[in-house]
Amino acid sequence: MKLSVVIPSYNAAQFIESSYQSIINQGVEDIEIIYVDNNSTDGTAEEIKKIQKRDSRVSSYFQPKQGAAPTRNKGLVNAKGEYVYFFDVDDGIYPNALLKMIDVLDAHTQVDAVVGKMVKSSQSIEKTTKPDDETLEVTIHPKPYFGLIWFSDLSKVVGPPAFMYRRTVFDTIGIYNEDLRIGQDTALDIKLGMMCDIAFIDMYVYMYYKHTDSTIEKNKKKTPRAFMQWPRLVKEHLPFYLEHDTPEEFNKLLFEQLYKVMGKQVFFTEGFAQRKTLKNDLLQQVSAIEVPFLIRFFLSLLVVFPFSSLLKFYGYYIVPYIVKK
């Protein structure tokens, strides 16, 4: 089989039929579509069964462990295709995108994945104007090109539906980190970019449907970004550093982000006792590395004096000095 399309689904009954049509209309003949129901309570499973009755290429699995990572992993381990594509059930995909990505992987056997561009919108794909700046040009970027770009600037990270992978690449990079509730896709793709050669096609692959009133979006607005970044840094990127011979640029990015995020978390925590406890907990979580004295000292200062001026001095001067040294 050429392509496996994995579609995680949680309370997505209203999107099941449209997601199916989006993939079928891509025109890929040798394909399977794998829906993974993640504890839905709204009739998602019933909608999937309706499609299965008329199309034998559609299969369905149930994932009781909540979260995007285990749900994608459930589909991945059951995928039979040479290539794997993850599609989010409520997003839109542009015409012929999958065929063009398959052509790239067929033509460039040395790459493990192909990535394109995405459009963000709070409207449907039919009501969203696609930018006209795509050239369809394909460029090959050897490792760790994309890994360093995505690690250094999260604004350049695109979602899973912008990628198509060779199924065998997961034998090298592993599967999605199920310990991460947020950022598991970013973590996996940074690792992909660090370890594998990737083809980039200058083409808009899909439209990310942004739910402005979703729980996740509301939490992002209320929760300082440092608290969301921390689990990805300590559960994915730090272990990667400890287990691999990483380039100096990756190491600088890692430690700069670790130390800055530690300071921000202490600063944004209310109450002296809570800040002290958090500081000790953060240091314990990175006990596999030796945290320099100056970093520990300024973290202690932030526990006692959570001033924005002190945080800025720590982030702008102390952390870069330590990392450079």
Residue pairs with C-beta under 8 A, 6 or more apart in sequence:
1 30
1 31
1 32
1 80
1 81
1 82
2 28
2 30
2 31
2 81
2 82
2 83
2 102
3 28
3 30
3 31
3 32
3 81
3 82
3 83
3 84
3 85
3 98
3 102
3 164
4 31
4 32
4 34
4 75
4 79
4 80
4 81
4 83
4 84
4 85
4 167
5 23
5 31
5 32
5 33
5 34
5 85
5 86
5 87
5 98
6 34
6 36
6 72
6 75
6 76
6 79
6 84
6 85
6 86
6 87
7 19
7 23
7 33
7 34
7 35
7 36
7 75
7 86
7 87
7 88
7 89
8 36
8 38
8 68
8 71
8 72
8 75
8 86
8 88
8 89
9 15
9 16
9 35
9 36
9 37
9 38
9 40
9 44
9 48
9 71
9 89
10 37
10 38
10 39
10 40
10 44
10 71
11 40
11 41
11 42
11 44
12 19
12 40
12 42
12 44
12 89
12 90
13 40
13 42
13 43
13 44
13 46
13 47
15 89
15 90
16 35
16 44
16 47
16 48
16 51
16 89
17 47
17 50
17 51
19 87
19 89
19 90
20 33
20 51
20 55
20 58
22 87
22 92
22 93
23 31
23 33
23 87
23 93
23 98
24 33
24 55
25 95
26 93
26 95
26 96
26 97
26 98
26 99
27 96
27 98
27 99
28 98
28 99
28 102
31 57
31 81
32 57
32 58
32 59
32 79
32 80
32 81
33 55
33 57
33 58
33 59
34 58
34 59
34 60
34 61
34 75
34 78
34 79
35 48
35 58
35 59
35 60
35 61
36 60
36 61
36 62
36 63
36 71
36 72
36 74
36 75
37 44
37 45
37 48
37 60
37 61
37 62
37 63
38 63
38 66
38 67
38 70
38 71
39 63
39 64
39 66
45 60
45 62
48 58
48 60
49 60
51 58
52 58
52 59
52 60
59 78
61 74
61 75
61 78
63 70
63 71
63 74
65 71
65 178
67 178
67 181
67 184
68 176
68 184
68 185
69 175
69 176
69 177
69 178
69 180
69 184
70 176
70 178
72 86
72 160
72 175
72 176
73 175
73 176
73 178
75 86
76 84
76 167
76 170
76 175
76 176
77 175
79 167
81 167
82 166
82 167
83 101
83 102
83 105
83 164
83 165
83 166
83 167
84 164
84 165
84 166
84 167
84 170
85 98
85 101
85 161
85 163
85 164
85 165
86 160
86 161
86 163
87 93
87 161
87 206
88 159
88 160
88 161
88 208
88 209
90 209
90 211
91 125
91 159
91 161
91 206
91 207
91 208
91 209
92 124
92 125
92 126
92 128
92 206
92 207
92 209
93 125
93 161
93 205
93 206
93 207
94 125
94 130
94 203
94 204
94 205
94 206
94 207
97 116
97 203
97 204
97 205
97 206
98 164
100 136
100 201
100 203
101 114
101 116
101 164
101 201
101 205
102 164
104 111
104 114
104 138
104 164
104 199
104 201
105 111
105 113
105 114
105 164
105 166
105 199
107 138
108 114
108 138
108 140
108 199
110 140
110 197
111 140
111 196
111 197
111 198
111 199
112 165
112 166
112 168
112 169
112 172
112 192
112 196
112 197
112 198
113 163
113 164
113 165
113 166
113 169
113 192
113 196
113 198
113 199
114 138
114 163
114 164
114 198
114 199
114 200
114 201
115 146
115 158
115 162
115 163
115 198
115 199
115 200
115 201
116 158
116 162
116 200
116 201
116 202
116 203
116 204
116 205
117 134
117 158
117 162
117 202
117 203
117 204
117 205
118 158
118 159
118 161
118 162
118 204
118 205
118 206
118 207
118 208
119 128
119 130
119 131
119 204
119 206
119 207
119 208
120 207
120 208
120 210
121 127
121 128
121 207
121 208
121 209
121 210
122 209
122 210
122 211
122 212
124 209
125 207
125 209
128 207
130 204
130 207
131 204
134 202
134 203
134 204
135 202
136 201
136 202
136 203
137 201
137 202
138 199
138 200
138 201
138 202
139 199
139 200
139 202
140 197
140 198
140 199
140 200
141 197
141 198
141 199
141 200
142 197
143 193
143 194
143 195
143 196
143 197
143 198
144 193
144 194
144 195
144 247
144 250
145 193
145 198
146 189
146 192
146 193
146 198
146 200
147 190
147 191
147 192
147 193
147 194
147 195
147 250
148 193
148 194
148 247
148 249
148 250
148 253
149 156
149 193
150 156
150 157
150 186
150 189
150 190
150 193
151 190
151 193
151 194
151 237
151 250
151 253
151 254
152 253
154 186
157 186
157 189
159 185
159 206
159 208
160 185
160 189
161 205
161 206
161 208
162 205
162 206
163 189
165 192
169 192
169 196
172 195
172 196
173 188
173 191
173 192
173 195
173 196
174 188
174 191
175 188
176 184
176 185
176 187
176 188
177 184
177 187
177 188
177 235
177 236
178 184
179 231
179 235
180 187
180 231
180 232
180 235
180 236
181 231
182 216
182 228
182 231
182 232
183 228
183 229
183 231
183 232
184 232
186 232
187 232
187 235
187 236
187 237
190 236
190 237
191 236
191 240
192 198
194 240
194 244
194 246
194 250
210 217
211 217
220 228
224 264
224 265
224 268
226 260
226 261
226 264
226 265
226 268
227 265
227 268
229 257
229 261
230 261
230 262
230 265
230 282
233 254
233 257
233 258
233 261
234 258
234 285
234 286
237 254
237 257
238 254
238 258
238 286
238 288
238 289
240 246
241 250
241 251
241 254
242 288
242 289
246 254
252 323
252 324
255 322
255 323
256 319
256 320
256 323
258 286
259 291
259 295
259 319
259 322
259 323
260 315
260 319
262 279
262 282
262 295
262 299
263 298
263 299
263 302
263 311
263 314
263 315
263 319
264 311
264 315
265 278
265 282
266 275
266 278
266 279
266 282
266 299
266 302
266 303
266 306
267 302
267 306
267 308
267 311
269 275
269 278
269 306
272 303
272 304
275 302
275 303
275 306
276 303
279 299
279 300
279 302
279 303
282 299
283 291
283 296
283 299
292 322
294 318
294 321
294 322
295 318
295 319
295 322
298 310
298 314
298 318
301 310
301 314
302 310
302 311
302 314
